[in-house]
Amino acid sequence: MKLKKQIKQQLGEILREYRCAHGLSIHNISQQSGVDWQQIDALEIGSLKNWDVYEKLLKCYGKELHLDIQ
């Protein structure tokens, strides 16, 4: 699997887990972030190509992305 796709899948999974753990629906987050719900759905399964959407959701959740290379 390509590294870029793997990163997107892992980040999407983390964001979905965060959303679900806080009882938020995709439609709720869509309204709060201004991101279309279909884009959020695609992001959460790692198939979205637009990195700006990842940034918008991280900002909506009050989170930052940090990369740790081991």
Phi, psi and omega in degrees: 000139179293144183301317181300316179294320180296318179297315180297320179295316180293318179294318178300319179295318179297316180293322177295315179300319179296313181301312182294320180297334180259011175066030182259136177271162177300319181294323177298312180294324178301314179294319182289323186265341185080012179261133179302139184298329179294325177292322178296317178300313179296320179298317184293341175257005174081019182252008180271135183268339186276108182292337180300327180292321176301315180298317179298318180290319177301316179296318179300322180277355182071032183242160175235155179260127176236137182250128179244115180263124183247000000 
